[in-house]
């Protein structure tokens, strides 16, 4: 549970066995409200813009600001090794005043 506005920091420690250069892609995405059943296609929410500190989304540590709008979100991370491999993870959080 996070209060708006808050400045936060997240970091990850990840190693590549071949010592490939890693690139980091951080996103904050609202939880989906388009809930379907039986395998029906759901509309994916768009990542938020303007929530990350400048030039921080390509590093292993990122500074970000809680969204202004109350609700449920996820902080996503995709780490690419430049050879078509990717690791991913996400952390859910709720913004409530």
Buried (B, 14 or more C-beta within 10 A) or exposed (E): EBEEEEEEEBEBEEEBEEEEEBEBBBBBBBEEEEEEEEEEEEEEBEEBEEBBEEEBBEEBEBBBBBBEEEEEBBBBBBBBBEEEEEEEEBEEBEBEE
